[in-house]
Amino acid sequence: NEEPQGFVCVPEIRVEDDRTGLDIETLKRAFADNLFYIQGKLGSMATPNDYYMALAYTVRDRLLQRWLNSAQTYLRGDVKVVCYLSAEFLLGPHLGNNLINLGIYDRIEQAITESGLDLQELIAQEEEPGLGNGGLGRLAACYIDSLASLEIPAIGYGIRYEFGIFDQEIQDGWQVEITDKWLRYGNPWEIARPEIAVEVKLGGYVDHYVDDAGNYRTHWIPDREVHGVPYDTPILGYRVNTANTLRLWKAEAPESFDFQAFNVGDYYGAVDAKISSENITKVLYPNDEQVQGKRLRLEQQYFFVSCSLQDMIRLYLLENPNLDNFHETFAVQLNDTHPSIGVPELMRLLVDEHHMAWEQAWQITTHTFAYTNHTLLPEALEKWSVQLFGRVLPRHLEIIYEINRRFLDMVRIRYPDNDAKLASLSLIDELGKKSVRMAHLACVGSYAINGVAQLHTELLKKDVLHDFYALWPEKFSNKTNGVTPRRWVVQNNPGLSKLISRKIGDRWITHLDELRKLEQFADDPQFQAQWQQVKQNCKHQLTKQIKERTGVVVDPTSMFDIQVKRIHEYKRQHLNALHIITLYNRLKENPDLDLQPRTFIFGGKAAPGYFMAKLMIKLITSVGEVVNNDPDVRDRLKVVFLPDYNVTNSQRVYPAADLSEQISTAGKEASGTGNMKFSLNGALTIGTLDGANVEIREEVGAENFFLFGLTTPEVKEQKANGYNSWDVYNANPGLKKAIDMISCGFFSHGDQQLFKPLLDSLLYDDKYMLFADYQDYIDCQDRVGDAFKHKDAWTKMSILNTARSGKFSSDRAIREYCQEIWQVEPVPIELQEYVQANA
Ligand code: GPU
C-alpha cells in the first residue's frame, strides 16, 4: 500500500456504499438520493422522466466501478484491444439491458415497486440512441455486447450524431419524417471527456519540402480545423465485471475559433464558422445501402476515423516509447468501407506526423486493419469522386495514389501485360468520373477480409471481390453474423426465457448452443402447451400495442405474419403485398374458403429520398385500408403498418411472430439478422435461399423452414436468358389480377397514377424478380397456412426453431473474430474493493 501522492479529495470509495451496493435497501436509498441531488426533485414534483433519470444514475454508478476497473486493467497490462470502427451503432435503450447484465433486474423491480412506482413505465421513458439505419448498425451494437460479455478488451469508436435516425409517422398512408431529438432531456449514460479532445484538419493544400537534416517532409495546410470531443458510454458485459467503452465523437469549433474574426469585428462570421464545424456530427445520413456521395458524409467518416486513430496513438504512447509495435496492441475492424479512410489516415499519422519510413508504416497499417464487407449491391459500394476527395482530403489523395502505385507495381509482376487486370484492381476507377474505390482501398490495406454469411462470402469471392480473392485467398474468410441473446431473448421475451431456464437451466444465455437441450421436449404436450401460452401472451401484448399505435383491432389468435426491416425493393415488401391481395381476391371469390385468419404486420423506414420505397409503404397502407374495412374479409385478414420501427418497438415484435418474412431476391441480402431474432423467438421462416437464411434452414432443418424462390444461380440464368416480367404477368391470372387492381385504382380511390411508377418498374424491368418468384411464393404461403392449422405440429416446429438457433449468437461470431482474425484473448476483470481516487 503506497502513500497517496498529491491532493486526494476522495481518498477511497467503499464498494458497499450507496453508489455501488446491490442490496434492495441500498438501491432504494440511492434512487431517492439521485432524485433529490441530481434531478433536484422531491417525489411530489417528479415527472416519470425524473424517476427514469434517478434510476439511470443509480445504475450508472454501478457501471462506473466496473468500467474504471476495466480501463485500469487494460492500460496497465500487456493486452491486445479490439477497436471496432463503425459509422453506426444502433444501440437501443440502455436501462433494461444494463439491469439484466448487472443481474439486478428483479431487485430493482422490487425496489421500484416498493417505492410506489412501475419499472416498465420508467424503462419506457428512455429515448433510444438511434445512431444507425438498420442491420449494420445493430450488428455493431450486438458485437460490443458480446465483446464485453466475453471479457475481451474492446473500444467501439463512432459518431455521436445529435440527430439519429428520424422518427417515422404515417400520415394519410405516407411516411413522414420527424427529427430525432434523442438528447433533448439529457443522456445519463454518457460522460464527456473534453480533456482528451483531438484536432482534425480538413481541406486546404499540401506542401512538400526538405528539412534541415535533408529529410523529405510533408506539411498539410488545412483550410479548416475541428475539435473532436469524445463522449464515452460504458458497455457492461453479461454477469461479468468487464465494462468496455463506446467512444463517440462530437465535432466542435476549435477553442480559438472566434479570435481572428472577433479582431476584425466579424462576430457573425465567427459564429458561422462554429456552426459549420458542429455540422459534421449533426445528423446521421438516413440511407441504408445507398451511397449519396455527399461532401459532409465524407467529412463525417474522416472526422471520426481520424479522432479514433489519434486516440489509439495517444493511448499507445502512454505505455510505449514509439509506434513500432502498434499493430500488436490494436486490432482495428472496419465495419464496411465507411471507416476505410483509416488506411491512408494511419499512414499519414505514421509517416507525416511521426516521421516513420513508408515501408515500416505500411507494414504496421496492413497488420492493423481488417475489413468486413456487408453488401453486394452495386449502389451501396462506396466511391468518392477524385475531385471531391482531393478538396476535402488533399493529403489522403496523395497517399492513396502512392499506395496504388506500389500496389499496381505488384499486380504488374503477377499479371504481366494485363491492362484489364490493372484497371479492375486499381484503387482508382478511371472510367467516367474518376473516383476512389473504397472497397479496394479496404482490401489492400487490411490483413483480413470477411463476408457476413456463407453465401455472401462465396459471392464476394466469386464476384464483387474476385480479383482480390485471386491475389490473396488467405485474407478471406466467412464470419456469419449473430445477435445478442441478452437483448433478443432475455430482455425482449422474459416469458420465453423463464420457460427455457426452468427446463434446461440458464447457461444458454451465454452458451446459446445449449438451446439444443430443448429438442427433447419438442413433442412433449405439456411443454408445447406452455410454449403456446408464452407465444399467446406475447401476441396479446402486441395486439394491445397495435391498437394503441394504429387504432387497428387485430385477432391475437390469427397467424402473425411479420415483415419488419428497412423498406427496399430488394427486400420485396411489395411481394408480400401481392400475396395479401391474392388472398383477398380468393376470399372475395369464395367467402366460404377455409382460410387461416392472418394478421400481416409490416414495419420499417424508407430512406427519405428513396421514392420507390416510400411508394411501397403507401401501397401497404392502401391495401390495408381496403382489406381492414371490407366486411367480407376483415375478420380473417388484417394488415397493419406499425409506424416508427426502431429497436424499442422491435423488441415487442419478434416474440409475437408466428411467421417471419425473409423474402429478398436470392443473392441480394448479405446476411440479415432480423431473420435470426425471429427464429430464436420461435417464429417459422418463409424465405428464399439468401444470406443467412441458408444457414438458418441448415440448422433448423428443411422440414421446419418454408423455402421458396429462385436460387442465386437461377436468378442469374433467368436474367441472362432474357427474363421478361411482362410475359409472366400475362401468363399468371392471379398475378395479373392483383397487378390490374392496383393499376386501376382499386386501392387508391380510383387514382390510376398513384402506383404507376412501382408497377412500371415491375412490368418493364423487375430487377428484383418479383414476378419470377410470385407463384412459388403463393404456393409456399398456402403450405404455411395449412401447417398453421395443426397447432401441435406447428408448435413443435416453433420449439425446434428456437432449439436449433444457437449458432446465431453474436458470442459465437465474436469468438470466431477473436480467434481467426484479431488474435485476442479474454482479460477477466477483478473488482477492487477500494477504488482510490488517485490510484
Ligand atoms: N447492411 Br453496406 C446495412 O444495414 N446497411 C448498410 O449500409 C450495409 C449493409 C446490412 C445488410 O443489408 C444485411 O444483410 C446484414 O445482415 C447487415 O448489414 C449486417 O451485416
Boltz pocket constraint, residues with backbone or C-beta under 6 A from the ligand:
constraints:
  - pocket:
      binder: B
      contacts: [[A, 133], [A, 134], [A, 135], [A, 136], [A, 137], [A, 139], [A, 287], [A, 288], [A, 289], [A, 290], [A, 336], [A, 373], [A, 374], [A, 375], [A, 380], [A, 452], [A, 481], [A, 668], [A, 669], [A, 670], [A, 671], [A, 672], [A, 673], [A, 691]]
      max_distance: 6.0
